[in-house]
Amino acid sequence: MIGTAGLVRGSSKKQRVAKKSLRELQAQTRLQREALKQQAEASAPPPPSAPTGPPAGWYPSPQQQGATQWWDGVRWTEHFKPAG
């Protein structure tokens, strides 16, 4: 067995206890952060849904006066017909 001839001292009991306490506190902090993150994700409001417009159908055209234009529920199409 090779010794250190007293030149290197091992950690004291006080140091070992302090290191153990630090590790325990770090583990508790990590668990608390994870719990808070999960709680925040669970209580977050749902993302906003896409705005809804009028249903698909023939409507007075915003482009050609006196005509109707097909609205597909999202956008105007290239389909026109005379109003009436």
N, C-alpha and C positions, 0 to 999 in steps of 0.2 A: 504494500500500500504506500502510495506516495503522499506525503504530507506537504503542507504549505509552510511549515516551520513558523506558524503564527503570523505570517505576513498578510494573509488574506482572512478576513473574518467573515463568517456566515451572517446572514441577515438575523437581526434580533427578532425576538418574538413580537415586539411592538411593530416592527416593519412588516412582518408577515400578517399580523392582524389588520394593519392599515391597508395592505394590498388586497386582502380578502374582502374587506369592507368596501373598498373602491370597486372591485369587480362586481360585487352584489348590487351596489348602487347603479353601476352602469347597466347591468342586466335589467333592473327595475325600470330605469329610465327608458331603455329600448322597448320594453313591454308596454309602458304607458304611451309612448309615441305611437306604437302600432295600434293600440286600442283607440287612441284619439283619431288616428287616420281613418280607421274603419268606421268609427262613429260619424265622422264628418262625411264620408262617402255615403253612408246609409241615410243621412239626413239632408243630403243635397237635393235641391229641387230637380225635377226631371227637365231635360233640355226642352226648349220651346219647340212646339210643333210648327210645321210649315203653315204659313197663313192660308186660310181657306177663302176662296172667292166664290163667285156665283157658279152654279153647276153648268156643265157643258150645255150649249144650246145656241139658237139664233138670237142675236141681240142687235139693236141699232148700231150700225158701224161707226166707230170713231174716226174712220178714214174716208168713207164715202157717204156723203149726205144723201139721204133717201134710200139707202140700201141697208140690208142686214148682213151681218158677218158672223161666221161660226166661231164661237168661243169654246175651246176644248177643255175648259175647266182650269187651265193654267195660263194660256196665252191665246191671242187672236191667230187664226189660221188665214190662209190665202183664199178661202172660200167665201164668195159673196153671192147674194141673190137680191133681187129688187124687193123693196119693202111692200107689204100689201097683203 
